[in-house]
Protein backbone atom coordinates (compact mmCIF):
# COMPACT_ATOMS: atom_id res chain seq x y z
CA UNK A 1 0.00 0.00 0.00
CA UNK A 2 1.52 3.26 -1.07
CA UNK A 3 2.11 6.07 1.35
CA UNK A 4 -0.45 8.40 -0.27
CA UNK A 5 -3.25 5.86 0.22
CA UNK A 6 -2.17 5.24 3.81
CA UNK A 7 -2.33 8.95 4.50
CA UNK A 8 -5.84 9.14 3.05
CA UNK A 9 -7.06 6.15 5.08
CA UNK A 10 -5.56 7.57 8.27
CA UNK A 11 -7.17 10.96 7.64
CA UNK A 12 -10.55 9.39 6.80
CA UNK A 13 -10.50 7.07 9.80
CA UNK A 14 -9.58 9.96 12.10
CA UNK A 15 -12.43 12.05 10.68
CA UNK A 16 -14.86 9.17 11.08
CA UNK A 17 -13.68 8.56 14.63
CA UNK A 18 -14.07 12.25 15.52
CA UNK A 19 -17.56 12.26 13.95
CA UNK A 20 -18.59 9.19 15.97
CA UNK A 21 -17.21 10.73 19.17
CA UNK A 22 -19.08 13.99 18.51
CA UNK A 23 -22.34 12.10 17.88
CA UNK A 24 -21.85 10.14 21.11
CA UNK A 25 -21.17 13.37 23.02
CA UNK A 26 -24.33 14.96 21.61
CA UNK A 27 -26.44 11.87 22.38
CA UNK A 28 -24.94 11.51 25.86
CA UNK A 29 -25.45 15.22 26.54
CA UNK A 30 -29.06 15.08 25.37
CA UNK A 31 -29.84 12.02 27.53
CA UNK A 32 -28.09 13.58 30.52
CA UNK A 33 -29.53 17.08 30.20
CA UNK A 34 -32.99 16.33 28.80
CA UNK A 35 -34.62 16.03 32.26
CA UNK A 36 -33.16 19.43 33.20
CA UNK A 37 -33.88 21.32 30.00
CA UNK A 38 -34.88 24.98 30.22
CA UNK A 39 -37.01 27.00 27.81
CA UNK A 40 -36.57 30.73 27.51
CA UNK A 41 -38.96 33.09 25.71
CA UNK A 42 -37.11 36.16 24.43
CA UNK A 43 -40.16 37.72 22.72
CA UNK A 44 -41.21 41.19 23.93
CA UNK A 45 -44.75 40.09 24.82
CA UNK A 46 -43.76 36.69 26.27
CA UNK A 47 -46.47 35.22 24.02
CA UNK A 48 -44.74 31.84 23.77
CA UNK A 49 -44.80 31.34 27.53
CA UNK A 50 -47.75 29.95 29.45
CA UNK A 51 -49.75 32.57 31.31
CA UNK A 52 -48.99 32.92 35.00
CA UNK A 53 -52.57 31.90 35.79
CA UNK A 54 -52.17 28.69 33.77
CA UNK A 55 -48.91 27.87 35.55
CA UNK A 56 -50.59 28.49 38.89
CA UNK A 57 -53.43 26.08 38.07
CA UNK A 58 -50.94 23.47 36.94
CA UNK A 59 -49.21 23.76 40.30
CA UNK A 60 -52.54 23.22 42.05
CA UNK A 61 -53.22 20.16 39.89
CA UNK A 62 -49.80 18.78 40.82
CA UNK A 63 -50.58 19.16 44.53
CA UNK A 64 -53.71 17.04 44.06
CA UNK A 65 -51.59 14.43 42.23
CA UNK A 66 -54.53 13.34 40.06
CA UNK A 67 -53.33 12.63 36.48
CA UNK A 68 -54.73 14.87 33.75
CA UNK A 69 -54.94 13.67 30.14
CA UNK A 70 -55.19 16.17 27.28
CA UNK A 71 -55.94 14.82 23.81
CA UNK A 72 -55.98 17.44 21.05
CA UNK A 73 -57.24 16.44 17.59
CA UNK A 74 -56.04 18.07 14.39
CA UNK A 75 -58.04 20.37 12.11
CA UNK A 76 -59.46 19.10 8.84
CA UNK A 77 -56.65 18.65 6.34
CA UNK A 78 -56.88 20.78 3.22
CA UNK A 79 -58.76 23.62 4.87
CA UNK A 80 -57.28 27.11 4.46
CA UNK A 81 -56.45 27.66 8.12
CA UNK A 82 -55.62 24.06 9.04
CA UNK A 83 -51.86 24.64 9.31
CA UNK A 84 -52.28 27.65 11.60
CA UNK A 85 -54.73 25.80 13.85
CA UNK A 86 -52.61 22.66 14.08
CA UNK A 87 -49.42 24.63 14.76
CA UNK A 88 -50.99 26.69 17.54
CA UNK A 89 -52.72 23.74 19.18
CA UNK A 90 -49.69 21.47 18.97
CA UNK A 91 -47.40 24.12 20.48
CA UNK A 92 -49.85 24.65 23.35
CA UNK A 93 -50.23 20.98 24.31
CA UNK A 94 -46.47 20.46 24.11
CA UNK A 95 -45.85 23.46 26.37
CA UNK A 96 -48.43 22.25 28.91
CA UNK A 97 -47.04 18.72 28.82
CA UNK A 98 -43.56 20.08 29.45
CA UNK A 99 -44.70 22.37 32.27
CA UNK A 100 -46.46 19.78 34.44
CA UNK A 101 -45.59 16.31 35.73
CA UNK A 102 -49.25 15.29 36.23
CA UNK A 103 -50.45 16.37 32.77
CA UNK A 104 -50.01 14.04 29.80
CA UNK A 105 -50.81 15.90 26.58
CA UNK A 106 -50.72 14.66 23.02
CA UNK A 107 -51.64 15.97 19.59
CA UNK A 108 -53.50 13.43 17.46
CA UNK A 109 -54.10 13.38 13.70
CA UNK A 110 -57.89 13.00 13.46
CA UNK A 111 -57.82 11.30 10.03
CA UNK A 112 -55.02 8.83 10.71
CA UNK A 113 -55.98 7.88 14.26
CA UNK A 114 -59.74 7.48 14.00
CA UNK A 115 -59.70 4.70 16.58
CA UNK A 116 -58.50 7.14 19.25
CA UNK A 117 -61.28 9.54 18.29
CA UNK A 118 -63.89 6.77 18.40
CA UNK A 119 -62.72 5.59 21.82
CA UNK A 120 -63.22 9.11 23.16
CA UNK A 121 -66.46 9.66 21.27
CA UNK A 122 -65.02 12.58 19.29
CA UNK A 123 -66.72 13.28 15.97
CA UNK A 124 -65.44 16.78 15.09
CA UNK A 125 -62.08 18.05 13.87
CA UNK A 126 -60.14 20.33 16.21
CA UNK A 127 -61.69 18.95 19.42
CA UNK A 128 -59.65 18.96 22.65
CA UNK A 129 -60.58 16.43 25.35
CA UNK A 130 -59.34 17.10 28.92
CA UNK A 131 -59.81 14.28 31.44
CA UNK A 132 -59.14 14.19 35.17
CA UNK A 133 -60.29 11.06 36.93
CA UNK A 134 -63.96 10.64 36.04
CA UNK A 135 -64.30 14.31 35.08
CA UNK A 136 -64.10 15.40 31.48
CA UNK A 137 -64.31 18.67 29.54
CA UNK A 138 -64.57 18.83 25.75
CA UNK A 139 -63.47 21.98 23.89
CA UNK A 140 -64.74 22.50 20.35
CA UNK A 141 -62.98 24.30 17.53
CA UNK A 142 -65.20 27.35 18.08
CA UNK A 143 -63.97 27.50 21.70
CA UNK A 144 -60.35 27.60 20.56
CA UNK A 145 -60.39 29.92 17.54
CA UNK A 146 -62.30 32.95 16.34
CA UNK A 147 -62.13 35.39 13.45
CA UNK A 148 -61.37 39.04 14.18
CA UNK A 149 -61.47 42.03 11.86
CA UNK A 150 -63.23 42.52 8.55
CA UNK A 151 -62.29 42.36 4.89
CA UNK A 152 -58.55 42.40 4.24
CA UNK A 153 -57.88 42.71 7.98
CA UNK A 154 -59.82 39.55 8.84
CA UNK A 155 -57.59 37.15 10.75
CA UNK A 156 -57.76 34.06 12.94
CA UNK A 157 -57.18 34.46 16.69
CA UNK A 158 -56.15 31.58 18.96
CA UNK A 159 -58.05 31.35 22.26
CA UNK A 160 -56.78 27.92 23.18
CA UNK A 161 -54.88 28.69 26.37
CA UNK A 162 -57.75 30.69 27.85
CA UNK A 163 -60.17 27.87 27.03
CA UNK A 164 -57.89 25.21 28.54
CA UNK A 165 -57.40 27.47 31.54
CA UNK A 166 -61.17 27.62 32.03
CA UNK A 167 -61.39 23.84 31.66
CA UNK A 168 -58.84 23.43 34.47
CA UNK A 169 -61.07 25.63 36.65
CA UNK A 170 -64.04 23.40 35.85
CA UNK A 171 -62.08 20.26 36.69
CA UNK A 172 -61.00 21.74 40.03
CA UNK A 173 -64.51 22.84 40.99
CA UNK A 174 -67.39 20.41 41.14
CA UNK A 175 -70.03 23.15 40.75
CA UNK A 176 -70.13 26.63 39.30
CA UNK A 177 -70.13 29.18 42.09
CA UNK A 178 -72.42 32.16 41.81
CA UNK A 179 -71.35 35.73 42.56
CA UNK A 180 -74.35 38.05 42.95
CA UNK A 181 -74.24 41.77 42.09
CA UNK A 182 -76.80 43.77 44.04
CA UNK A 183 -79.10 45.95 41.88
CA UNK A 184 -82.13 48.10 42.51
CA UNK A 185 -80.35 51.18 43.88
CA UNK A 186 -78.62 52.45 40.73
CA UNK A 187 -75.67 50.02 40.99
CA UNK A 188 -73.61 48.98 37.97
CA UNK A 189 -75.45 46.32 35.95
CA UNK A 190 -73.62 42.97 35.61
CA UNK A 191 -75.37 42.38 32.27
CA UNK A 192 -74.70 45.78 30.71
CA UNK A 193 -72.11 46.12 27.96
CA UNK A 194 -72.01 49.90 28.33
CA UNK A 195 -68.81 51.56 29.68
CA UNK A 196 -70.32 51.66 33.19
CA UNK A 197 -71.49 48.03 33.05
CA UNK A 198 -69.91 44.90 34.53
CA UNK A 199 -70.27 42.47 31.61
CA UNK A 200 -66.48 42.25 31.09
CA UNK A 201 -66.06 41.31 34.76
CA UNK A 202 -68.72 38.65 34.24
CA UNK A 203 -66.78 37.19 31.29
CA UNK A 204 -63.57 37.12 33.30
CA UNK A 205 -65.27 35.36 36.22
CA UNK A 206 -66.86 32.88 33.81
CA UNK A 207 -63.35 31.81 32.84
CA UNK A 208 -62.80 31.02 36.53
CA UNK A 209 -65.99 28.95 36.76
CA UNK A 210 -67.88 31.69 38.59
CA UNK A 211 -71.19 33.03 37.34
CA UNK A 212 -72.02 36.71 37.85
CA UNK A 213 -75.77 37.25 38.39
CA UNK A 214 -78.07 40.13 39.30
CA UNK A 215 -79.53 40.20 42.79
CA UNK A 216 -82.66 42.27 43.39
CA UNK A 217 -83.66 41.56 46.98
CA UNK A 218 -87.08 43.17 46.45
CA UNK A 219 -88.21 41.77 43.10
CA UNK A 220 -86.54 38.37 43.48
CA UNK A 221 -88.45 37.76 46.72
CA UNK A 222 -91.75 37.66 44.71
CA UNK A 223 -93.85 38.45 47.74
CA UNK A 224 -91.95 36.08 50.02
CA UNK A 225 -89.27 36.76 52.59
CA UNK A 226 -86.31 38.45 50.86
CA UNK A 227 -82.90 36.86 51.39
CA UNK A 228 -79.54 36.34 49.78
CA UNK A 229 -79.72 33.08 47.75
CA UNK A 230 -78.22 30.00 49.37
CA UNK A 231 -75.92 29.38 46.38
CA UNK A 232 -74.24 32.80 46.74
CA UNK A 233 -70.47 32.46 46.90
CA UNK A 234 -70.14 36.24 47.33
CA UNK A 235 -72.19 39.43 46.98
CA UNK A 236 -70.81 42.60 45.41
CA UNK A 237 -72.29 46.09 45.67
CA UNK A 238 -70.81 48.40 43.04
CA UNK A 239 -71.66 52.12 43.17
CA UNK A 240 -75.16 52.44 44.66
CA UNK A 241 -76.80 55.73 43.61
CA UNK A 242 -79.26 55.85 46.51
CA UNK A 243 -79.04 54.60 50.07
CA UNK A 244 -79.69 50.88 50.44
CA UNK A 245 -82.80 50.39 52.63
CA UNK A 246 -82.15 49.28 56.21
CA UNK A 247 -83.90 45.93 55.63
CA UNK A 248 -81.60 45.04 52.72
CA UNK A 249 -78.51 46.09 54.67
CA UNK A 250 -79.61 43.79 57.49
CA UNK A 251 -79.97 40.97 54.95
CA UNK A 252 -76.40 41.59 53.80
CA UNK A 253 -75.24 41.54 57.43
CA UNK A 254 -77.12 38.28 58.00
CA UNK A 255 -75.37 36.82 54.95
CA UNK A 256 -72.03 38.03 56.33
CA UNK A 257 -72.75 36.56 59.77
CA UNK A 258 -73.04 33.12 58.16
CA UNK A 259 -69.59 33.51 56.60
CA UNK A 260 -70.70 35.08 53.32
CA UNK A 261 -68.14 37.48 51.78
CA UNK A 262 -69.02 41.01 50.61
CA UNK A 263 -67.42 43.54 48.27
CA UNK A 264 -68.34 47.23 48.16
CA UNK A 265 -67.17 49.82 45.62
CA UNK A 266 -68.00 53.49 46.16
CA UNK A 267 -67.09 56.82 44.54
CA UNK A 268 -66.20 60.30 45.88
CA UNK A 269 -69.33 62.15 46.90
CA UNK A 270 -71.42 59.05 46.27
CA UNK A 271 -73.74 57.11 48.55
CA UNK A 272 -71.96 55.32 51.39
CA UNK A 273 -73.76 52.25 52.81
CA UNK A 274 -74.57 52.79 56.47
CA UNK A 275 -73.19 49.38 57.43
CA UNK A 276 -69.68 50.74 56.83
CA UNK A 277 -69.93 52.09 60.36
CA UNK A 278 -70.43 48.53 61.64
CA UNK A 279 -67.16 47.57 59.95
CA UNK A 280 -65.26 50.54 61.34
CA UNK A 281 -64.71 51.99 57.85
CA UNK A 282 -65.07 55.70 57.13
CA UNK A 283 -65.05 57.55 53.79
CA UNK A 284 -63.61 61.04 54.41
CA UNK A 285 -64.69 63.97 52.30
CA UNK A 286 -62.64 64.64 49.18
CA UNK A 287 -60.92 62.83 46.33
CA UNK A 288 -57.61 60.95 46.27
CA UNK A 289 -54.92 62.61 44.13
CA UNK A 290 -51.21 62.07 43.69
CA UNK A 291 -48.27 63.65 41.92
CA UNK A 292 -47.70 60.28 40.26
CA UNK A 293 -50.56 59.95 37.78
CA UNK A 294 -51.54 58.33 34.50
CA UNK A 295 -50.87 60.96 31.85
CA UNK A 296 -52.87 62.96 30.87
CA UNK A 297 -55.62 62.27 33.46
CA UNK A 298 -55.27 64.33 36.67
CA UNK A 299 -57.88 62.15 38.47
CA UNK A 300 -56.04 58.88 37.83
CA UNK A 301 -53.38 58.49 40.53
CA UNK A 302 -51.13 55.46 40.14
CA UNK A 303 -51.86 53.10 43.05
CA UNK A 304 -49.11 51.56 45.12
CA UNK A 305 -49.64 47.92 46.05
CA UNK A 306 -49.39 46.99 49.70
CA UNK A 307 -48.27 43.55 50.82
CA UNK A 308 -51.35 41.33 50.49
CA UNK A 309 -52.11 37.99 48.75
CA UNK A 310 -54.49 39.76 46.34
CA UNK A 311 -51.81 42.12 45.02
CA UNK A 312 -48.68 40.00 45.41
CA UNK A 313 -48.67 38.66 41.83
CA UNK A 314 -49.51 42.08 40.38
CA UNK A 315 -46.66 43.69 42.29
CA UNK A 316 -44.16 41.06 41.11
CA UNK A 317 -45.23 41.62 37.48
CA UNK A 318 -45.31 45.44 37.98
CA UNK A 319 -48.81 45.64 36.47
CA UNK A 320 -50.55 48.97 37.10
CA UNK A 321 -54.21 48.91 38.17
CA UNK A 322 -55.98 51.93 36.72
CA UNK A 323 -58.36 53.90 38.94
CA UNK A 324 -60.41 56.98 38.14
CA UNK A 325 -61.87 59.40 40.66
CA UNK A 326 -61.07 57.62 43.92
CA UNK A 327 -62.76 58.12 47.29
CA UNK A 328 -60.42 57.98 50.30
CA UNK A 329 -60.97 55.16 52.80
CA UNK A 330 -60.06 55.00 56.46
CA UNK A 331 -60.18 52.02 58.82
CA UNK A 332 -60.88 52.64 62.48
CA UNK A 333 -57.80 53.35 64.63
CA UNK A 334 -57.47 51.47 66.88
CA UNK A 335 -59.24 48.69 64.94
CA UNK A 336 -62.60 47.39 66.11
CA UNK A 337 -62.44 44.27 68.26
CA UNK A 338 -62.45 41.14 66.12
CA UNK A 339 -61.84 43.06 62.87
CA UNK A 340 -58.49 43.00 61.13
CA UNK A 341 -58.03 45.49 58.30
CA UNK A 342 -55.32 45.60 55.63
CA UNK A 343 -54.60 48.18 52.93
CA UNK A 344 -54.60 46.94 49.34
CA UNK A 345 -54.00 50.13 47.35
CA UNK A 346 -52.69 53.50 48.46
CA UNK A 347 -51.00 56.57 47.04
CA UNK A 348 -47.33 57.39 47.27
CA UNK A 349 -46.13 59.72 50.02
CA UNK A 350 -46.78 62.57 47.59
CA UNK A 351 -50.48 61.70 47.45
CA UNK A 352 -53.19 63.55 49.32
CA UNK A 353 -56.94 63.93 49.82
CA UNK A 354 -58.06 66.90 47.74
CA UNK A 355 -60.83 69.02 49.27
CA UNK A 356 -60.85 72.06 47.00
CA UNK A 357 -58.88 75.29 46.98
CA UNK A 358 -56.69 77.03 44.42
CA UNK A 359 -55.64 75.50 41.12
CA UNK A 360 -52.34 75.86 39.30
CA UNK A 361 -52.53 75.54 35.56
CA UNK A 362 -55.91 73.89 35.96
CA UNK A 363 -54.49 71.22 38.28
CA UNK A 364 -55.14 70.76 41.99
CA UNK A 365 -52.34 71.37 44.49
CA UNK A 366 -51.82 70.04 47.97
CA UNK A 367 -52.73 72.74 50.47
CA UNK A 368 -52.07 71.59 54.05
CA UNK A 369 -54.62 73.99 55.54
CA UNK A 370 -57.42 72.39 53.48
CA UNK A 371 -56.30 68.99 52.21
CA UNK A 372 -55.20 65.85 54.08
CA UNK A 373 -51.66 64.57 53.55
CA UNK A 374 -51.03 61.10 52.18
CA UNK A 375 -50.43 58.34 51.70
CA UNK A 376 -54.18 57.94 51.21
CA UNK A 377 -55.89 54.54 51.18
CA UNK A 378 -57.79 53.57 48.00
CA UNK A 379 -58.80 49.97 48.80
CA UNK A 380 -58.75 47.78 51.88
CA UNK A 381 -59.76 44.35 53.15
CA UNK A 382 -61.44 43.33 56.39
CA UNK A 383 -61.33 39.97 58.10
CA UNK A 384 -64.01 39.57 60.77
CA UNK A 385 -63.84 37.04 63.56
CA UNK A 386 -66.61 35.85 65.88
CA UNK A 387 -65.56 38.28 68.60
CA UNK A 388 -66.50 41.13 66.24
CA UNK A 389 -70.17 40.40 66.92
CA UNK A 390 -70.84 40.35 63.15
CA UNK A 391 -69.93 36.75 62.32
CA UNK A 392 -71.52 33.66 63.82
CA UNK A 393 -69.80 31.04 61.69
CA UNK A 394 -66.30 30.84 60.26
CA UNK A 395 -64.59 34.06 59.26
CA UNK A 396 -66.15 36.93 57.36
CA UNK A 397 -64.27 38.65 54.54
CA UNK A 398 -65.06 42.11 53.19
CA UNK A 399 -63.36 44.24 50.52
CA UNK A 400 -64.02 47.98 50.24
CA UNK A 401 -62.90 49.85 47.10
CA UNK A 402 -62.82 53.62 46.82
CA UNK A 403 -63.43 53.42 43.07
CA UNK A 404 -66.13 51.64 41.06
CA UNK A 405 -64.72 52.44 37.61
CA UNK A 406 -61.79 50.07 38.13
CA UNK A 407 -64.22 47.12 37.81
CA UNK A 408 -66.28 48.60 34.98
CA UNK A 409 -66.08 47.81 31.28
CA UNK A 410 -64.39 51.17 30.70
CA UNK A 411 -61.26 50.32 32.71
CA UNK A 412 -61.25 46.57 33.37
CA UNK A 413 -59.54 45.64 30.11
CA UNK A 414 -57.76 48.99 29.64
CA UNK A 415 -55.65 48.75 32.77
CA UNK A 416 -52.84 46.16 32.66
CA UNK A 417 -53.64 45.00 36.19
CA UNK A 418 -57.38 45.65 36.52
CA UNK A 419 -58.55 42.24 35.33
CA UNK A 420 -56.16 40.40 37.64
CA UNK A 421 -57.04 42.67 40.56
CA UNK A 422 -60.78 42.15 40.08
CA UNK A 423 -60.54 38.37 39.69
CA UNK A 424 -58.08 38.03 42.58
CA UNK A 425 -60.38 40.07 44.81
CA UNK A 426 -63.20 37.59 44.16
CA UNK A 427 -60.88 34.61 44.56
CA UNK A 428 -59.74 35.89 47.94
CA UNK A 429 -63.28 36.64 49.04
CA UNK A 430 -64.51 33.09 48.37
CA UNK A 431 -61.41 31.51 49.90
CA UNK A 432 -59.60 30.47 46.71
CA UNK A 433 -56.31 31.82 48.06
CA UNK A 434 -54.31 29.12 46.27
CA UNK A 435 -55.43 30.42 42.87
CA UNK A 436 -54.32 34.03 43.33
CA UNK A 437 -52.24 35.00 40.31
CA UNK A 438 -52.15 37.16 37.19
CA UNK A 439 -55.26 36.47 35.11
CA UNK A 440 -54.89 36.35 31.36
CA UNK A 441 -51.87 37.54 29.45
CA UNK A 442 -50.80 41.04 30.56
CA UNK A 443 -51.61 43.75 28.06
CA UNK A 444 -48.73 44.93 25.88
CA UNK A 445 -50.07 48.48 26.21
CA UNK A 446 -48.12 50.55 28.70
CA UNK A 447 -49.54 53.63 30.40
CA UNK A 448 -47.32 56.66 30.92
CA UNK A 449 -47.15 57.59 34.61
CA UNK A 450 -45.72 61.02 35.35
CA UNK A 451 -45.42 63.28 38.36
CA UNK A 452 -46.25 66.99 38.18
CA UNK A 453 -42.51 67.76 38.12
CA UNK A 454 -42.06 65.34 35.21
CA UNK A 455 -44.84 67.10 33.32
CA UNK A 456 -43.18 70.46 33.96
CA UNK A 457 -39.82 69.23 32.70
CA UNK A 458 -41.43 67.68 29.65
CA UNK A 459 -43.26 70.93 28.94
CA UNK A 460 -40.01 72.95 29.06
CA UNK A 461 -38.26 70.42 26.81
CA UNK A 462 -41.01 70.71 24.20
CA UNK A 463 -41.48 74.47 24.46
CA UNK A 464 -37.90 75.57 25.12
CA UNK A 465 -35.38 72.99 23.98
CA UNK A 466 -37.09 72.19 20.66
CA UNK A 467 -37.06 75.74 19.29
CA UNK A 468 -33.57 76.33 20.72
CA UNK A 469 -32.18 73.34 18.81
CA UNK A 470 -33.91 74.54 15.64
CA UNK A 471 -32.32 78.00 16.05
CA UNK A 472 -28.87 76.47 16.63
CA UNK A 473 -29.15 74.30 13.51
CA UNK A 474 -30.37 77.30 11.51
CA UNK A 475 -27.46 79.46 12.75
CA UNK A 476 -24.98 76.71 11.86
CA UNK A 477 -26.39 76.39 8.32
CA UNK A 478 -26.43 80.19 7.87
CA UNK A 479 -22.81 80.47 9.09
CA UNK A 480 -21.60 77.70 6.78
CA UNK A 481 -23.23 79.27 3.74
CA UNK A 482 -21.93 82.74 4.60
CA UNK A 483 -18.37 81.51 4.73
CA UNK A 484 -18.43 80.10 1.21
N, C-alpha and C positions, 0 to 999 in steps of 0.2 A: 504494500500500500504506500503510495507516494506521500510525501510530506504535505503537499497542498491539500490532499483529501483528508489526511489526519487532522489538519488544522480546521477544516470545515466541520468535520464530525465533532471535534472537541467544542468548537464554538456553538454548534447546533444543540449538542447535548447540554452544555452549560445554560443556554437560553431556555431549553425545555425544562431543565431542573429549576431554574429561577422562576419560570412561569408556574410550575407545579407548587413551589413553595409559596408564591404569592397567593395562589388560589386557596391553598390550605390556610394561610394566615387570614384571608378574608372570610372563609367559611368558619374558622375557629373564632374569629372576632365576632362574627354575626351571632353564632350560637351562644357565645359567652355574654355578649352585651344586649342581645335581644330582649331579655326580661327587664333590662334597665333602660330601655330606649326612652328618649325624651323628644317631644314634639314642640316646636317653637313657631308661633305665628308672628311674622314680622309685618303683617299688613297694618295700615293705619287704623282701620276700624275693628281689627281683631275679629273679622267676620268668619274666619276659618276655625275659630275656637268655640267650644261649647259655651253657652251662656252660663253665667255664674249660678243662676237659678236652677238650670239643668244639672250642673255639677253638684249643687247642694242636695237635690232630690236623689241623685245617684248615691250620694253618701248616706242618705237616710235608708235607701233600699239595701245598701250593704250592711248597715247595722241590723236590719231585720233578717238578713242572711237567707232570704227566700229567692231562689233563682228566677230570673226574668228572661223570657225568650222573645226576641224580636225577629219576625220574619217579614222581609220587605220584598214584594213582587214587582217585577219590571213593568214598564209601560209597554203599550202595544207597538211592536216593531214596525217600522215603516211610517209611523206618524211623524209629523213635522217636528214636534217638540219632544220626541221620545228620548233623544240623546241627552238633552238638558235635564229632563226629569230623572233619567236613570243615573246620570252623573251626580246630581245633587243628592238623591236618595241613598246611593251607594256610599258616598262620602260621609253622610250623616251616620248611617248604621255602623260603618267602620270606626268612626270617631267615638261613638257611644260604646261600642264593644271594647275599644282600647281603654276607655276611661273608667270602666267598672269591672270588678272581678265577679259580680253576681249576674251581670247581663251578658247573654249570648245572643249576638245579632248576626244575621246573615242576609245577603241579597240574593234573591232567587229569580232565575229566568222563568217567567210564567209559561212560555210556550214549550220550553224544553223540559221543565220539571212539573208537568201537569199533575203527577201523582201527589206531590207535596201540596199543591193547591187543593186537590180533592180531599186529602186527609184533613185539611183545615177548613174545608167548606168554602173556599174562596173562589168566586166566579168572575171577578172583575180585575182588569189590569190595574197596576199601581196601588194595590191594597197593601196596607201594613197591619200585621197582626201582632199584638203585644199581649203576652200571657204571663201571669204570675200566680202560681198555684192553680186554683180553680177559677180565678178571675181572668177575664179576657176583654180587651178593647180592640175594635177594628177601626182603622182609619182609611177612608176612601180617598181616591185621587182628588176629589173636590175639597177635601180637608187639608190637603198638602200643597196644592198649587192654586193660584188664581191669576187672572189676567188683570193688568193695570194699564191705564192710559187708553188713548183712542187713536185710530188711524195709524200713521207712521210711527207714533210713539207707543203703540200697544206692545206690551212685553209680558213675559211670564214671571211671576214672583213665587218664590219657594217659602212655604209656611210650615215646612216639615218639623223643624225643631220645636216651634211653639205648640204644634199639635201633639207631638210626642210628649212634650212637657206636661200638657194638660192630661194626657193619658196616664202619666205617672201619678198625677194628683188623684185621678179617679181610682187607680189601683191601690193607693195608700189610704183612701177614704171609702168606707163602705157605703155611705149615703151622702148626697149633696146637702151641704149645710146652707141654711137660709139666713141672709143678712137683710134685715128690714130697715127701710128708710122712712122715717115718720113724715107724713104729709098732712095737709089740712090747715096749716098755719102760714102758708106762703113759702114753705121750704123748697129747696131744689128738688126737681122731679127726677127720680131714678130712670124714668123711661124717656125723658126728653133728650133730643139730639141737638138742641139749641146750645149756644155757648155757655149758658148758665145751668145746663142740665147735667145729669150724672150718668148718662148712658155709656160713656167711655170707661168710667169706673166699673160699671156693671159688666162690660166685656172683659175687663182685666180680671175681675173676681171670678167670672165664669171659667177662665183659664185655670183658676185655682180650685175649681170644683165648689165654688160658692155661688149662690144665686141671690141677686139683689132684687128685692121686691118692695112695693109700696106698702105702707102701713098707715091706714086711716082708722084710728081707734074709735071714731064715732060711727062712720058708715059701715066699717067691717063688722061691728057688733050686731047690726041688723035687728035692733030692738032688744038684744040680750045684754048680758053683762060684758062691758068692754074689757079686754085684756090683751096683753102681748101674747102672740101665738106660742104654743108650746115648742114648736120646731125652730124658734128663733135662736140662732147662734150668737147674734149681736144686733143691737139697734143703734142706728145712727140718726142724728138730728142735725141737718145742715142748713144753717141760715134761716131760722124762723123769722117771719116778718111781723107777726103779732105774738103776744104772750101766750104761751101754752096754758090752757086751763088747768086749775089746781087738780082736778080729778085725773087728768091725763099725766100730770107730773107725778102724782101718787102712784099711778100704774107703772110708770117707769122706775120709780123707787122700789116698788114691790118686785119688779123684774130683777133689779139690781140686788135686792136682798136675797134672792134665790141663786145668786152667783152669775146673773146675766150681765154681760159687758155692755157699756154705753160709749158712744162717741158723740161729742158736740163740736160744731164749728160755728163760730160767730164772727161778726164784722164790726168795725169801729162805728159807734153810734147806733148799732142795731139792737134788737131785742135780746136781752140776756135772761135765760131761764132762771126762775127763782130758786130752783134746787141747787144752783151753784153755791149758794150760801150754806147748804147742808154739807157740801164737799169742802168748804173752806177755800173756795176759789173766788177771787174778785176780778172784775174787768175795769181797770181805772179809765178815767176819761182821757181821750186823745188817740193818736195814731202812732204806730211804731215807725221810726225813720232811722236811717243810718247813713254815714258818709260813704260806706261801701254799698253800691247799688247796681242794679242791672241797667246799663245804659240803653235807652235814654229815659227810663221811667223813674221819676223821683219817688214814687210810692212803692217801689219794689226793692226793699233792702235785701241784701244777700244773707240768708240765715247761716248761723254757725251751729254745727251739730254738737250736741253734748253727748257724753258717754252714756249710751243706752242701747239695748239689743235692737231696737227698731232702726236706729240710725248707724249702727256699727258698719254694715256693709257699704252704705252710701258714703260714709266718711272715708273708708279705705279706698273707694273708687273715685273719690273727689267729685261726686255728682252733685250739682247744685239743685236744690228744690226751690222752684220759683214761688213767690208769694206776691200778693197784690193788695194793698190796703189792709194792713194788719192791726188788729186790736191788741193792746197789751194785756197780759195775764199776770196774775199774782196769787201765789199760794199762801195760805195763812202762815204767819210766823209768830210764835212757834207753831208747828203743824198740829192739826187736830188729832186727838187721841185716836189711834187705830188707823190713821190715814197717812200713807207715805207718798209724797209727791216727788217727781223727778222732771227736770227740764229737758225737753226734746230739742227745741229750736230757740235760739236767742240771737240778739245782735252782737256785734263786736263792742269793744269798750267805747267806740266812737258813736254808738247808737244812742237814741234817746226817745222819749215819749213826747211827741209834738202836740202842743195845746194852743197853737195860734201865736200871734205876734208878728213882728216885722219879717219881710221877705227880702232876699238879696238876689237880684237877677231872676226873680220869679220863683226862687227856691227857698224852702224853709231853713232856718238856722236854729241851732240850739241856744236857747236863752235861759240861763239857770234860774232867773226869777219867775219864769212861767212854766218851763218844761221840766221834765224829770229825767235825770241822767241815767244812762244805760250802764251795763247791758240790760236790755229789756227782753222779757220772755215772750215768745211767740206761740209756743206749743208746750204742753206738759202732760204727764201721765199721773194717774192716781191709783194706788193699790190700797184697797179697803179691807181691813180685817174685821173679825166679829166684834172686837172691842170698840169699833167705831160706832156701833149702834145702828148701822145701815145695812149690814150683811148678816144673814142668819145661817148661810150655808157656804162653805168654801171661802173663796177670796174674790172680791169684786174688783173689776178693772174698768177704769174710765180714762178716756183721752179727751182733752179739751184743746181745740185749735183756735187761734185768734184770727184765722182767715178761712173763708169758705171757698174762695176762688181756686185755691191750690188743688181742690178735689174736682173741680168743674171741668167740663169739656174744653173750656178755653185755655186752661193751663196744664191739665193732666198729661197730655202728650207733648206739650211744648217744652216743659221743663225737663232737663235730663234726669232729675231724680224724683219728680213728682209721682210717677207711676209706682216706683219702688217704695216710696214713702207711704203712699196710700194703701198699697197691698200689704206692706209690712205692718202698718198700724192695725189692719184687720186681723192679720195673722196673730199678732201679739194679743189682741183683745180676746180672741177665741182660744188662746192657749197653744197655738201652733208655733211655739218659740223655736223649735228645731228647723223650721222652714224659712226663717228670716234670711233674706238675701236680696240681691239685685234682681228685679223682675224684668224679663225681656232683655233685649240687647240695647245697651245705652245709646242714646241718640248721638249721631256724629256732629250735630249742631252744637256749637259752643256759644254761650252768652258772654258778652263783654261786661265785666264787673269793674266799675271805676269808682274811686272816691271823688269828693268834690275838688280836692287838690289836683288829682289826676286830670279831671275835666278842665281845670284852669290851665294846667300846663299844656294840655292838648290844644286848647283854644289859642294860646299864645304861639304855639308852634305853627298852627294853621294860619293865623292872622299875621304874625310877625316874621317868623323864619322863612315862610314860603316866599313872600314878596322880596325879602332881603336877598335870598339866594338868586331870585330872578334879576334883581338889580345888579348883583355882583357879576353874574354871567353876562348881562348886557354891557356892563362897563368893560369887562375883559374883551368882548368881541369888538366894541367900539375902539378900544385902545389898540388892538392888533391891526385893525383896518387903517387907523390913523397913521400908524408907523410904516405903512407900506409906501 
